Amino acid sequence: STLKSKSNNSVLEYTDIDDISRGVERLRFAFHNKGKTHSIQYRLNQLRNAYFAVKDNVDQLCDALQKDFHRPPSETMTLEVSLGLAELIKIMANLHKWAQPSAVTDLTVSFKGTPIYVERIPLGVVLVISPYNYPFLLSFSAVVGAIAAGNAVVLKQSEATPHFSQLFSEILSGALDEDIFFAVNGAVPETTALLDQKFDKIMYTGNNTVGKIVAKKAAETLTPVILELGGKSPAFVLDDLNDSDIQTVAQRIAWGAFCNAGQTCVASDYVLVHSSKKQKLVDALKKVVEEKFYRNIDKNDVNFAHMIHSRAYDGVMSKIKSSKGKIITGGFGDAASRYIAPTVIDNVSWDDSTMQSEIFGPILPILEYSDLDSAIDEARRQHDTPLALYIFTGGAQSRKKNVEVDKIRAKIRSGGTIVNDVVMHVAITSAPFGGVGQSGNGSYHGFNSFKAFTHERTVMEQKFFNEFVLMSRYPPYKSKNDKL
Ligand code: NAD
């Protein structure tokens, strides 16, 4: 079709704009007129199909991401595929239980004898828009949650991972009933055409700018949205740490900053370290990067991803080039392959080029503090409500808990918080994952995904015999003291 936006490569087949409304209509018609998803067994069958379709294609999925941005296959396995499959197993094992109506028993006298319960009904046709950085997990986890809850799903993956998005749409379209699944591929025109359709919920994962576009568009039709956005997640390193633990702290922070070449929504974006521990931490980080994780690294290193596209490469390189800090390791890149060396920058101040917005690349700026209160105030003033908040303390290892940990937690609201580690909360399938404020709203994972795509409907089955109890509600009213 002439309306089709031009695919920036021959790998990803963009969906015809004309087909978008037809596809959404197909799902809507099936949802209302076939009603297949009312059956929990049907949903489980669909989920099982998705499980095996992924299982059978794990190597191809890893290869596709290696082609797209040099993503190490082991990162695709550990940070995406195994988490997504584990979550799906949890959902399948619990679906019958979660979908059960629950009785409401704590009732006042006017409701006694009336069956009242909360039933879990699907919302309808939902749209999932996912980003490039963890394209498997952030698509799969949302799609299976929505299907588990009985919805039909339209999935729009990122055009920035053409090999992956093409393959994964084919895999999911092959595994799932076309009455409940429709994959749309493309870029802005296709997404815009999608947002012109009416959905029953939209889940968007990606950057804040597009998040606002999605939220505005959804508001026109009063469509609820889940927004999973980014932010600048700090890692506080407190002064009560034992020197013997600094090496471990450095490893954890470096992993959070450099896995997927920093293109991680919950990356440890910057470090706020107490001045008494600064030098030791910087030395340890240099050692971790140069001697442990990325020895003799170059653009061909299979353990390290590259930037997704040249726009991202240029943006991250310009942050490095204009930084006024001291480069401890890295600091260079290769434009042709979009490789940027893992870069640690010391002596960074709040007005540095690396501190203006989410980095989303392999740079770790180190800021030093001596007064915790002003460090907290500044973190909150500059980058409020991050997606994650990391605090490293010696206190958690001993019985004397550091009150500073509570202070940081009380003053900085964040999507999630980890004491003495990074990123791992994403992998918990039985706790809500989501942002707050600038980092988004709504949460999902496991039961929370089921809940996010479910309407909890209160049902009351009133009797006739109790009319005498209800008489007082009818006019003519006797006095203002009459109660129901
Ligand atoms: P991206 O470039 O892949 O874009 C995300 C999606 O938005 C894509 O499907 C894209 O086609 C669509 N899109 C782009 N422009 C659009 C427009 N004008 N109108 C409608 N749709 C449009 O990825 P990205 O947004 O750069 O992803 C990185 C961001 O996502 C970072 O800020 C990161 O922190 C955040 N993120 C958040 C989470 C989370 O769980 N909270 C997870 C991963 C990434």
Boltz pocket constraint, residues with backbone or C-beta under 6 A from the ligand:
constraints:
  - pocket:
      binder: B
      contacts: [[A, 129], [A, 130], [A, 131], [A, 132], [A, 133], [A, 134], [A, 138], [A, 156], [A, 157], [A, 158], [A, 159], [A, 160], [A, 186], [A, 187], [A, 188], [A, 191], [A, 192], [A, 205], [A, 206], [A, 207], [A, 208], [A, 210], [A, 213], [A, 227], [A, 228], [A, 229], [A, 230], [A, 231], [A, 264], [A, 265], [A, 266], [A, 358], [A, 360], [A, 387], [A, 435], [A, 439], [A, 440]]
      max_distance: 6.0
